[in-house]
Amino acid sequence: MSDTLTHNPVAADVKIRLRELSKVFDTKSGPFVALEPMTLDIPEGCFFMIVGPSGCGKTTLLRILAGLEERSGGSLEITAPTKGRPSNSMVFQGDSLFPWMTVFENAAYGLRMRRRPAGEIRDVVGHYLQRTGLSRFHESYPHQLSGGMRQRVSIARAFANDPDILLMDEHFSALDEQNKILLQEELLRIWEETRKTVMFITHSVDEAVTLGDRIMIMTAHPGRSKLIVDVPFERPRRVLELRAQPAYGELVYSIWGHLRDEVQRARAQDEGSAK
């Protein structure tokens, strides 16, 4: 089922439009409903966060948007990118670097696949390696880097490729809290330069409120949108200063209240299937 890229969406500020989009997998035991029909508009330049219990279809939704998975029903409309720019780049959970390539070569991969001029690649990749604090490691290989540094290479590669939409799947989930906060701040600083449309999956309510403009809370399986929350905090943001605000804690508490029931329902489903 093909998706739609259009230069003329119904509303000019809508970047991604879902109408009754659903996903059903065919399995040996029968149809498995991963996503129930979902309707959603994501504005141009929005930092859109998705939180939900494990197994609710978050990653499946992201893979459909990336063109790595086909939807089963409904429609998907994405505003066509500027000529010469890719529609999206996906930053996968975990380490997705090529171990035989240096930091520079990994960060330059998307541009080289698009056959951009060598001078442009050098300038663009150099800029994002500098922004992520990796300039002096440009000749290093992934095995010589820490986990946090490898994640920074992934961020540099995604932004260097200059996609219209950035798709991120629990990118910081494996990091310790100190590295996570530092990388969240780096991501926010880089994003401020371009204000790209971002869809970011996380299990952390703190991370969703820290980074996002809007947060979609998903239900336990089968996944659907339970609630959309607007984040009221001004940009640019500093992570620790933001988290010190009473309003921040109140919003995190409120969102967790909506999410808790879904997490408990997902746990009950897991326990039931294990019996």
PEMONOR-V737039 format. One record per residue. RES is the residue in one letter. BURIAL is + if it has 16 or more other C-alpha atoms within 10 Angstrom, else -. Layout:
res: {RES,RES}
burial: {BURIAL,BURIAL}
This chain:
res: {M,S,D,T,L,T,H,N,P,V,A,A,D,V,K,I,R,L,R,E,L,S,K,V,F,D,T,K,S,G,P,F,V,A,L,E,P,M,T,L,D,I,P,E,G,C,F,F,M,I,V,G,P,S,G,C,G,K,T,T,L,L,R,I,L,A,G,L,E,E,R,S,G,G,S,L,E,I,T,A,P,T,K,G,R,P,S,N,S,M,V,F,Q,G,D,S,L,F,P,W,M,T,V,F,E,N,A,A,Y,G,L,R,M,R,R,R,P,A,G,E,I,R,D,V,V,G,H,Y,L,Q,R,T,G,L,S,R,F,H,E,S,Y,P,H,Q,L,S,G,G,M,R,Q,R,V,S,I,A,R,A,F,A,N,D,P,D,I,L,L,M,D,E,H,F,S,A,L,D,E,Q,N,K,I,L,L,Q,E,E,L,L,R,I,W,E,E,T,R,K,T,V,M,F,I,T,H,S,V,D,E,A,V,T,L,G,D,R,I,M,I,M,T,A,H,P,G,R,S,K,L,I,V,D,V,P,F,E,R,P,R,R,V,L,E,L,R,A,Q,P,A,Y,G,E,L,V,Y,S,I,W,G,H,L,R,D,E,V,Q,R,A,R,A,Q,D,E,G,S,A,K}
burial: {-,-,-,-,-,-,-,-,+,-,-,-,-,+,+,+,+,+,-,-,+,+,+,+,-,-,-,-,-,-,-,-,+,+,+,+,+,+,+,+,-,+,+,+,+,+,+,+,+,+,+,+,+,+,+,+,+,+,+,+,+,+,+,+,+,+,-,-,-,+,+,+,+,+,+,+,+,+,+,+,+,-,-,-,-,+,+,+,+,+,+,+,+,+,+,-,+,-,-,-,-,+,+,+,+,+,+,+,+,+,+,-,-,-,-,-,-,-,-,-,+,-,-,+,+,+,+,+,+,-,+,+,-,+,+,-,+,+,-,-,+,+,-,-,-,-,+,+,+,+,+,+,+,+,+,+,+,+,+,+,+,+,+,+,+,+,+,+,+,+,+,+,+,-,-,-,-,-,-,+,+,-,+,+,+,+,+,+,+,+,+,-,-,-,-,+,+,+,+,+,+,+,-,+,+,+,+,+,+,+,+,+,+,+,+,+,+,+,+,+,+,+,+,+,+,-,-,+,+,-,+,-,-,-,-,-,-,+,+,-,-,+,-,-,-,-,-,+,-,-,+,+,-,-,+,+,-,+,+,-,-,+,+,-,+,+,-,-,-,-,-,-,-,-,-}
